[in-house]
């Protein structure tokens, strides 16, 4: 988005793209394959694989043999597990490399390689965009080196720095000249036009006279002006997916903005700004003309009314595409609406279910009814859309029985639910629930730890499960969550791969392959004393 916008607005600037996430993984794997950077036996033991199995897993993820993804779910399951453990290992290794650089000023070979890639482009300034908190130490290490050793200006942004940019600037005071909190397009344009002077630039966070200053952000209403994303310079076929999946943001913000646990929508200024249908079709057509037909619509959520209009526009344009998206299951997703969405190319939806208990849903501010959600799942399934659902375990004051209600809801509707994305509740300092804790039965909060983005909070409620009990319930339920997908458990994790599975297999998925444990073994222990084996979360 930034490349496309800047080059249209400032044609004298040339923006080069590097994906260092991909580069890191490729560098580690190429070293293993060539023998110049092999891993120790201890690491392979933790990965539960051999060198050959790891290299094969990487090739399968990349699509060396698409038949494995589609017709050998057993092989795919094994390879997907190996690759996910490898990613976790690589992430921890990079964090350790960055910590070593902070202590000794010695760059690891991987960090040196990244620096070399950046400097080879002969930049006059560098922008680093980060989405996940695990990327922050790496971005900070690169930023500090580029500023202090290469004497370059470094600008940072990305969704994980929306809430917590000031904390990051204090945690890593040498990492960046400016952090942009909020929409990055106009801010970057002004930074480039002012030789990096952040004074008065909306959303800019920077040091001034020994203090961190944050300029108030401004959120442009007309998001059509941001134009078409430009992936020029990136090889879309190099990613760990058998076919390219293009991520697109069709709106900014969330239409609902009432979930009491959520902070995501603040990244868009508590707004919902939608691209016009003409602009969306133009973007899609641009990529289809390049032979790219698979998309991830990564909006926070697509509003039901907008979804209908979008589906109609795609169908009327004659575009032959496949995609997945996020939304909230409510009564407006009628059989007719879901049929329209399916016919436009939607293969699966990620729904914010969160709970199968009505009291908890109301406390979360979801605005959904349990019975209606069940109906939406059935109707989506009937229309040919697979349902992936998000579940939160241990919302404040949730009882063991209320979490059991969620498990029973999932069990009752497992013929229509294809994957569970789950996790225990975490209290975010910026969420509405943290700003009014008494309303949610939270009687005490305390700082459990500090991070580059701020404080980690722990809490105690007047009733319901404790934080420890919430975690125990979550771990106990994992064996029940995992088998939901009728093709491979790992497809819930690799969502782009899921799109390809649904695209090519459709109704050829085999739900009879799913093997669920007895409910007695996964219900909260407080309600059921049946023995359960220890599970790794």
Phi, psi and omega per residue, in radians:
X1 nan -0.774 -3.112
X2 -1.150 -0.758 3.134
X3 -1.041 -0.887 -3.107
X4 -1.045 -0.776 -3.079
X5 -1.201 -0.840 -3.088
X6 -1.086 -0.770 -3.086
X7 -1.219 -0.463 3.053
X8 -1.331 -0.686 -3.079
X9 -1.432 -0.601 -3.100
X10 -2.213 1.366 -3.033
X11 -1.087 -0.261 3.096
X12 -1.334 -0.186 3.130
X13 -1.728 2.466 3.086
X14 -2.046 2.052 -3.075
X15 -1.801 2.128 3.096
X16 -1.793 2.497 -3.113
X17 -1.935 2.406 2.952
X18 -2.255 2.389 2.996
X19 -1.861 1.674 -3.073
X20 -1.310 -0.350 3.023
X21 -1.037 -0.885 3.137
X22 -1.133 -0.722 -3.106
X23 -1.081 -0.735 3.121
X24 -1.001 -0.895 -3.099
X25 -1.087 -0.779 -3.130
X26 -1.078 -0.698 -3.103
X27 -1.139 -0.763 3.131
X28 -1.103 -0.806 -3.083
X29 -1.195 -0.666 3.120
X30 -1.157 -0.608 3.080
X31 -1.138 -0.678 3.103
X32 -1.146 -0.763 -3.089
X33 -1.155 -0.663 -3.105
X34 -1.446 -0.258 -3.116
X35 1.540 0.008 -3.129
X36 -1.493 -0.229 -3.108
X37 -2.563 0.834 -3.084
X38 -1.219 2.681 -3.140
X39 -1.533 2.791 -3.136
X40 -1.340 2.847 3.087
X41 -1.058 -0.597 3.135
X42 -1.112 -0.701 3.124
X43 -1.167 -0.782 3.125
X44 -1.082 -0.569 3.084
X45 -1.128 -0.714 3.109
X46 -1.192 -0.605 3.100
X47 -1.346 -0.187 -3.121
X48 0.978 0.819 3.127
X49 -2.775 2.972 3.019
X50 -1.703 3.009 3.066
X51 -1.005 -0.801 -3.110
X52 -1.102 -0.688 -3.138
X53 -1.184 -0.637 3.100
X54 -1.142 -0.800 3.135
X55 -1.124 -0.663 3.094
X56 -1.154 -0.698 3.132
X57 -1.058 -0.740 3.125
X58 -1.078 -0.708 3.138
X59 -1.169 -0.667 3.111
X60 -1.144 -0.760 3.123
X61 -1.064 -0.547 -3.105
X62 -1.481 -0.204 3.081
X63 1.652 0.536 3.126
X64 -1.052 -0.523 3.091
X65 -2.525 1.665 -3.055
X66 -1.076 -0.355 3.119
X67 -1.083 -0.502 3.129
X68 -1.157 -0.757 3.136
X69 -1.087 -0.725 -2.965
X70 -1.615 -0.611 -3.031
X71 -2.069 -0.062 3.102
X72 -2.183 1.152 -3.110
X73 -1.035 -0.470 3.111
X74 -1.159 -0.750 3.109
X75 -1.204 -0.747 3.122
X76 -1.059 -0.720 3.135
X77 -1.034 -0.795 -3.139
X78 -1.126 -0.820 -3.114
X79 -1.167 -0.688 3.119
X80 -1.103 -0.674 3.097
X81 -1.129 -0.758 3.102
X82 -1.064 -0.787 -3.065
X83 -1.203 -0.647 3.112
X84 -1.158 -0.662 3.085
X85 -1.174 -0.614 3.101
X86 -1.130 -0.754 3.119
X87 -1.065 -0.756 3.118
X88 -1.072 -0.766 3.108
X89 -1.076 -0.814 -3.103
X90 -1.075 -0.682 3.127
X91 -1.084 -0.806 3.129
X92 -1.149 -0.671 3.139
X93 -1.114 -0.734 3.138
X94 -1.161 -0.673 3.082
X95 -1.079 -0.709 3.100
X96 -1.139 -0.698 3.091
X97 -1.050 -0.718 -3.124
X98 -1.199 -0.689 3.098
X99 -1.098 -0.658 3.116
X100 -1.146 -0.700 3.097
X101 -1.093 -0.712 3.126
X102 -1.103 -0.631 -3.086
X103 -1.406 -0.731 -2.924
X104 -2.062 -0.173 -3.057
X105 1.135 0.368 3.096
X106 -1.793 2.094 -3.140
X107 -1.458 2.376 3.039
X108 -1.274 2.845 3.110
X109 -0.976 -0.647 -3.131
X110 -1.159 -0.773 3.128
X111 -1.184 -0.651 3.088
X112 -1.076 -0.678 3.129
X113 -1.115 -0.718 3.111
X114 -1.113 -0.780 3.106
X115 -1.026 -0.755 -3.125
X116 -1.089 -0.709 3.113
X117 -1.080 -0.725 -3.126
X118 -1.173 -0.865 -3.068
X119 -1.193 -0.444 3.117
X120 -1.096 -0.401 3.128
X121 -1.436 -0.104 -3.128
X122 0.905 0.980 -3.084
X123 -1.334 2.682 2.987
X124 -1.631 -0.293 2.993
X125 -2.794 2.865 -3.056
X126 -2.283 2.367 3.019
X127 -1.949 2.362 3.125
X128 -2.124 2.094 -3.128
X129 -1.930 2.285 -3.079
X130 -2.283 2.424 -3.123
X131 -1.878 -0.709 -3.028
X132 -1.911 2.553 -3.089
X133 -1.077 -0.479 3.115
X134 -1.106 -0.354 -3.118
X135 -1.455 -0.244 -3.003
X136 -1.075 -0.785 3.127
X137 -1.070 -0.624 -3.134
X138 -1.209 -0.826 3.110
X139 -1.041 -0.692 -3.141
X140 -1.147 -0.739 3.137
X141 -1.124 -0.780 3.128
X142 -1.118 -0.773 -3.120
X143 -1.069 -0.766 -3.122
X144 -1.115 -0.766 3.133
X145 -1.102 -0.816 -3.087
X146 -1.097 -0.604 3.127
X147 -1.320 -0.796 -3.010
X148 -1.487 -0.601 -3.070
X149 -1.731 -0.712 -3.125
X150 -1.663 -0.111 3.095
X151 1.002 0.719 3.112
X152 -1.836 2.615 2.981
X153 -1.340 2.425 -3.116
X154 -2.176 2.166 3.054
X155 -1.928 2.449 3.138
X156 -2.206 2.709 3.073
X157 -2.946 -2.856 -3.105
X158 2.021 2.777 -2.972
X159 -1.112 -0.499 -3.106
X160 -1.340 -0.166 3.110
X161 -1.800 0.132 3.128
X162 -1.143 -0.864 -3.137
X163 -1.962 1.714 -3.124
X164 2.247 0.182 -3.123
X165 -1.079 -0.670 3.137
X166 -1.132 -0.704 3.091
X167 -1.075 -0.780 -3.130
X168 -1.070 -0.737 -3.113
X169 -1.090 -0.622 3.115
X170 -1.361 -0.604 -3.131
X171 -1.200 -0.717 3.120
X172 -2.149 1.314 -2.979
X173 -1.147 -0.298 -3.111
X174 -1.826 0.114 -2.970
X175 -1.369 -0.567 -3.007
X176 -2.551 2.592 2.973
X177 -1.308 -0.739 -3.102
X178 -2.526 2.427 2.936
X179 -1.944 2.350 3.082
X180 -1.762 2.106 3.112
X181 -1.861 1.928 -3.082
X182 2.074 -2.875 3.116
X183 -0.939 2.300 -3.047
X184 -1.645 -0.308 -2.965
X185 -1.078 -1.031 -3.062
X186 -1.196 -0.604 3.124
X187 -1.114 -0.768 3.135
X188 -1.153 -0.692 3.092
X189 -0.991 -0.773 -3.106
X190 -1.269 -0.615 3.085
X191 -1.090 -0.736 3.139
X192 -1.210 -0.534 -3.121
X193 -1.405 -0.298 -3.070
X194 -1.984 0.328 -3.115
X195 1.014 0.589 3.044
X196 1.494 0.090 3.117
X197 -1.301 2.015 -3.041
X198 -1.505 -0.111 -3.053
X199 -0.977 2.118 3.085
X200 1.414 0.023 3.139
X201 -1.494 2.166 -3.058
X202 -0.984 2.227 3.073
X203 1.477 -0.028 -3.102
X204 -1.311 2.358 3.070
X205 -2.093 2.215 -3.030
X206 -2.803 2.930 3.093
X207 -1.518 2.405 3.032
X208 -2.614 2.087 3.134
X209 0.945 0.729 3.089
X210 1.360 0.129 3.137
X211 -2.173 2.593 3.043
X212 -1.476 2.179 -3.131
X213 -1.907 2.424 3.059
X214 -2.183 2.040 3.072
X215 -1.349 2.408 3.140
X216 -1.017 2.332 3.137
X217 -1.329 2.695 3.023
X218 -2.163 2.346 -3.106
X219 -1.963 1.970 -3.094
X220 -1.104 2.262 3.139
X221 -1.274 -0.661 -3.087
X222 -1.514 1.581 -3.113
X223 -1.384 -0.178 3.056
X224 -1.087 -0.514 -3.070
X225 -1.128 -0.335 -3.121
X226 -1.268 -0.338 2.963
X227 1.353 -2.767 -3.042
X228 -1.602 2.309 3.059
X229 -1.067 2.519 -3.131
X230 -2.089 1.858 3.131
X231 -1.595 0.281 -3.122
X232 -0.954 2.341 -3.111
X233 1.700 -0.296 3.088
X234 -1.796 2.397 3.094
X235 -1.536 1.793 -3.064
X236 -1.163 -0.272 3.115
X237 -1.563 -0.017 -3.067
X238 -1.565 -0.093 -3.043
X239 -1.417 2.924 -3.070
X240 -1.470 1.077 3.083
X241 -2.558 2.395 -3.124
X242 -1.030 -0.498 3.053
X243 -2.373 2.637 3.117
X244 -1.137 2.404 3.017
X245 -2.099 2.065 -3.069
X246 -1.600 2.102 3.093
X247 -1.419 2.305 3.132
X248 -2.303 2.444 3.066
X249 -1.862 1.879 -3.070
X250 -1.574 -0.224 3.094
X251 -2.627 2.931 3.070
X252 -2.199 2.246 -3.103
X253 1.687 -2.952 -3.065
X254 -2.251 2.344 -3.123
X255 -1.247 -0.419 -3.042
X256 -1.540 -1.048 3.035
X257 0.977 0.612 3.140
X258 -2.208 -0.062 -3.139
X259 -1.176 2.174 -2.966
X260 -1.301 -0.262 -3.103
X261 -1.709 -0.116 -2.884
X262 -1.725 2.499 3.017
X263 -2.111 -0.078 -3.016
X264 -1.040 -0.721 -3.014
X265 -1.221 -0.286 3.089
X266 -1.151 -0.388 -3.140
X267 -1.119 -0.325 3.119
X268 -1.910 0.350 3.082
X269 1.264 0.579 -3.133
X270 0.934 0.794 -3.102
X271 -2.274 2.962 2.937
X272 -2.363 1.875 -3.058
X273 -2.090 2.055 -2.982
X274 -1.877 2.388 3.003
X275 -1.183 2.608 3.060
X276 -1.181 2.688 -3.135
X277 -1.093 -0.644 3.111
X278 -1.066 -0.722 -3.128
X279 -1.187 -0.671 3.131
X280 -1.128 -0.795 3.139
X281 -1.114 -0.642 3.092
X282 -1.072 -0.757 3.129
X283 -1.112 -0.845 -3.141
X284 -1.059 -0.772 -3.139
X285 -1.072 -0.656 3.119
X286 -0.976 -0.772 -3.104
X287 -1.396 -0.612 3.080
X288 -1.070 -0.671 3.106
X289 -1.092 -0.399 3.092
X290 -1.596 0.076 3.130
X291 1.495 0.267 -3.116
X292 -1.874 2.030 -3.003
X293 -2.151 0.027 -3.130
X294 -1.912 2.280 -3.026
X295 -2.360 2.567 2.926
X296 -1.959 1.973 3.062
X297 -1.482 1.819 -2.935
X298 -1.686 0.436 3.032
X299 -1.012 2.663 3.042
X300 -0.910 -0.886 3.003
X301 -2.778 2.569 3.019
X302 -1.711 2.139 -3.124
X303 -1.097 2.511 -3.074
X304 -0.947 -0.824 -3.137
X305 -1.079 -0.740 3.098
X306 -1.134 -0.615 -3.136
X307 -1.120 -0.724 3.123
X308 -1.092 -0.828 -3.138
X309 -1.098 -0.690 3.120
X310 -1.095 -0.810 -3.131
X311 -1.062 -0.758 3.125
X312 -1.091 -0.722 -3.120
X313 -1.143 -0.719 3.126
X314 -1.105 -0.796 3.140
X315 -1.105 -0.776 -3.099
X316 -1.167 -0.465 -3.138
X317 -1.343 -0.279 -3.106
X318 1.378 0.189 -3.136
X319 -1.238 2.294 3.089
X320 -1.778 1.654 -3.078
X321 -2.330 2.888 2.962
X322 -2.226 2.592 -3.096
X323 -2.792 2.909 2.926
X324 -2.315 2.840 -3.047
X325 -2.723 3.076 -3.134
X326 -2.008 2.490 3.024
X327 -2.804 -3.044 -3.082
X328 -2.076 2.194 -3.030
X329 -1.354 1.928 3.048
X330 -2.482 3.122 -2.955
X331 -1.105 -0.319 -3.130
X332 -1.206 -0.300 3.061
X333 -1.496 1.358 3.140
X334 -1.345 2.908 3.069
X335 -0.948 -0.681 -3.133
X336 -1.139 -0.771 -3.138
X337 -1.113 -0.785 -3.111
X338 -1.148 -0.633 3.080
X339 -1.098 -0.730 3.118
X340 -1.093 -0.752 -3.140
X341 -1.131 -0.745 3.128
X342 -1.092 -0.729 -3.107
X343 -1.189 -0.335 3.126
X344 -1.450 -0.127 3.083
X345 2.060 0.045 -3.141
X346 -1.281 2.189 -3.119
X347 -1.797 -0.566 3.031
X348 -2.705 2.706 3.142
X349 -2.138 2.449 3.018
X350 -1.727 1.965 -3.047
X351 -1.767 2.431 3.029
X352 -1.431 1.308 3.115
X353 -1.253 -1.004 3.085
X354 1.282 -0.845 -3.090
X355 -2.664 2.695 3.046
X356 -1.854 0.276 3.122
X357 -2.023 2.262 -3.015
X358 -1.165 -0.662 -3.136
X359 -1.088 -0.738 -3.138
X360 -1.180 -0.728 3.089
X361 -1.020 -0.741 3.126
X362 -1.144 -0.687 3.129
X363 -1.167 -0.574 3.099
X364 -1.299 -0.284 -3.094
X365 1.311 0.487 -3.050
X366 -1.263 -0.518 -3.114
X367 1.252 0.455 3.137
X368 -2.134 2.747 3.101
X369 -1.985 2.346 -3.056
X370 -0.949 -0.820 -3.108
X371 -1.123 -0.647 3.113
X372 -1.166 -0.682 3.133
X373 -1.057 -0.764 3.121
X374 -1.041 -0.703 3.140
X375 -1.162 -0.709 3.111
X376 -1.078 -0.738 3.132
X377 -1.045 -0.789 -3.134
X378 -1.111 -0.776 -3.091
X379 -1.198 -0.657 3.095
X380 -1.118 -0.770 3.106
X381 -1.031 -0.766 -3.132
X382 -1.135 -0.537 -3.139
X383 -1.390 -0.166 -3.130
X384 1.695 0.304 3.114
X385 -1.871 2.207 3.097
X386 -1.370 2.528 -3.115
X387 -1.852 2.061 2.925
X388 -1.880 2.375 -3.061
X389 -2.219 2.563 3.035
X390 -1.652 2.427 3.136
X391 -2.335 2.352 3.083
X392 -1.927 2.251 3.135
X393 -1.797 2.217 3.002
X394 1.503 0.627 3.032
X395 -1.039 2.509 -3.070
X396 -0.819 2.308 -3.102
X397 1.286 0.013 3.059
X398 -1.083 2.326 3.100
X399 -1.609 2.939 3.055
X400 -1.012 -0.720 -3.108
X401 -1.149 -0.649 -3.126
X402 -1.206 -0.612 3.026
X403 -1.197 -0.633 3.069
X404 -1.080 -0.583 3.079
X405 -1.057 -0.685 3.096
X406 -1.114 -0.801 3.129
X407 -1.078 -0.716 3.134
X408 -1.178 -0.645 3.083
X409 -1.063 -0.812 3.127
X410 -1.089 -0.713 -3.139
X411 -1.141 -0.734 -3.128
X412 -1.134 -0.498 -3.057
X413 -1.972 0.386 -3.032
X414 -1.227 -0.256 3.055
X415 -1.267 -0.263 -3.074
X416 -2.027 -0.104 -3.108
X417 -1.920 2.224 -2.984
X418 -1.803 -0.262 -3.131
X419 -2.899 2.590 3.103
X420 -2.054 2.197 2.965
X421 -1.893 1.915 -2.942
X422 -2.229 2.835 3.064
X423 -3.037 2.743 3.072
X424 -1.291 2.661 -3.129
X425 -1.142 2.435 3.031
X426 -2.240 2.356 -3.093
X427 -1.501 1.968 3.120
X428 -1.632 2.290 -3.051
X429 -1.059 -0.418 -3.104
X430 -1.622 -0.071 -3.062
X431 -1.367 2.684 3.102
X432 -0.950 -0.628 -3.116
X433 -1.108 -0.572 3.141
X434 -1.338 -0.390 -3.127
X435 -1.483 -0.286 3.118
X436 -2.473 1.073 -2.963
X437 -1.106 -0.577 -3.089
X438 -1.064 -0.564 -3.140
X439 -1.087 -0.413 -3.072
X440 -1.909 0.296 3.078
X441 1.353 0.215 3.105
X442 -1.506 2.045 -3.067
X443 -1.779 -0.224 3.141
X444 -2.708 2.373 3.001
X445 -2.267 2.642 3.092
X446 -2.657 2.803 -3.123
X447 -1.410 2.072 -3.132
X448 -1.576 -0.398 -3.141
X449 -3.133 2.880 3.099
X450 -1.980 2.510 3.137
X451 -2.287 2.964 3.085
X452 -1.047 -0.307 -3.137
X453 -1.828 0.073 3.110
X454 2.237 -2.860 -3.029
X455 -1.443 2.486 2.963
X456 -1.645 2.205 -3.048
X457 -1.778 2.468 2.915
X458 -1.970 2.888 -3.035
X459 -2.683 2.853 3.033
X460 -2.349 2.384 -3.101
X461 -1.847 2.798 3.114
X462 -1.280 -0.349 -3.137
X463 -2.741 3.022 3.112
X464 1.495 -2.962 -3.064
X465 -1.307 2.667 3.028
X466 -1.425 2.999 3.093
X467 -1.050 -0.717 3.130
X468 -1.139 -0.739 3.141
X469 -1.156 -0.618 3.081
X470 -1.058 -0.776 3.124
X471 -1.117 -0.735 -3.141
X472 -1.100 -0.726 3.098
X473 -1.097 -0.715 3.135
X474 -1.091 -0.852 -3.135
X475 -1.085 -0.698 -3.135
X476 -1.122 -0.544 -3.094
X477 -1.468 -0.248 -3.062
X478 -0.951 -0.754 3.121
X479 -1.074 -0.390 3.089
X480 -1.442 -0.655 -3.122
X481 -1.182 -0.651 -2.940
X482 -1.113 -0.694 -3.026
X483 -1.420 0.099 -3.010
X484 -1.057 -0.626 -3.067
X485 -1.292 2.266 -3.082
X486 -1.310 -0.057 -3.135
X487 -1.943 -0.981 -3.139
X488 -2.751 2.391 3.112
X489 -0.983 -0.616 -3.033
X490 -1.262 -0.240 -3.138
X491 -1.170 -0.420 3.048
X492 -1.147 -0.495 -3.109
X493 -1.521 -0.781 3.135
X494 -1.637 1.487 -2.973
X495 -1.190 -0.589 3.100
X496 -1.111 -0.680 3.085
X497 -1.116 -0.631 3.121
X498 -1.031 -0.706 3.131
X499 -1.025 -0.735 -3.122
X500 -1.217 -0.656 3.086
X501 -1.043 -0.835 -3.138
X502 -1.180 -0.626 -3.111
X503 -1.093 -0.735 -3.009
X504 -1.724 -0.469 -3.114
X505 -1.702 -0.586 3.131
X506 0.918 -2.168 -3.092
X507 -1.429 0.170 3.094
X508 -1.512 0.028 3.033
X509 -1.054 2.625 -3.044
X510 -2.023 1.543 -3.110
X511 -1.097 -0.343 -3.141
X512 -1.189 -0.254 3.109
X513 -1.307 -0.303 -3.105
X514 -1.251 2.339 3.129
X515 -2.188 1.824 -3.105
X516 -1.595 2.478 3.030
X517 -1.247 2.801 3.078
X518 -1.082 2.481 -3.111
X519 -1.015 -0.538 -3.109
X520 -1.066 -0.438 -3.096
X521 -1.545 -0.194 -3.071
X522 -2.007 -0.238 3.086
X523 -1.115 2.679 3.101
X524 -0.848 2.404 -3.066
X525 -1.050 -0.523 3.134
X526 -1.114 -0.377 -3.139
X527 -1.790 -0.276 -3.059
X528 -2.558 2.233 -3.067
X529 -1.684 0.181 3.126
X530 -1.076 2.396 -3.127
X531 -1.143 2.553 3.113
X532 -2.407 2.394 3.126
X533 -1.246 2.586 3.119
X534 -1.112 2.298 -3.140
X535 -1.967 2.542 3.073
X536 -1.539 2.161 -3.063
X537 -1.352 nan nan
